[in-house]
Amino acid sequence: QCVLWKENACCTANPSLEAHQDQSYLYNFNWDHCGAMPERCKRHFIQDTCLYECSPNLGPWIDQSDSSWRKERILHVPLCREDCEQWWEDCQDAVTCKVNWHKGWNWTTG
């Protein structure tokens, strides 16, 4: 999913490879945290990770963050309507056990 940035990337091959792992060291996060995420859905989250880790064009959307686990985030990046609709279509039957993926995790057990 990171091939879009292969020729002009702000990441090395390692983050690209890690983004594709179900349990990745990048964020100590497992895509299948509440059961198996469908592959067609997972590819959108992987590509989103690749965008965040590798795109050289995110400067206008970098926002300072005061969370304990990161100092900046990417906010309000425009998406093509077709991409957004396909993401919804591919993930509409997927489930998560978390209301907000950005906060409130209990990391004490790893």
Secondary structure, 3 states (H helix, E strand, C coil): CCHHHCCCCCCCHHHHHHHCCCEECCCCEECCCCCCCCHHHHHHHHHHHHHHHHCCCCHHHEEECCCCCCCEEECCCCCCHHHHHHHHHHHCCCCCCCCCCCCCCCCCCC
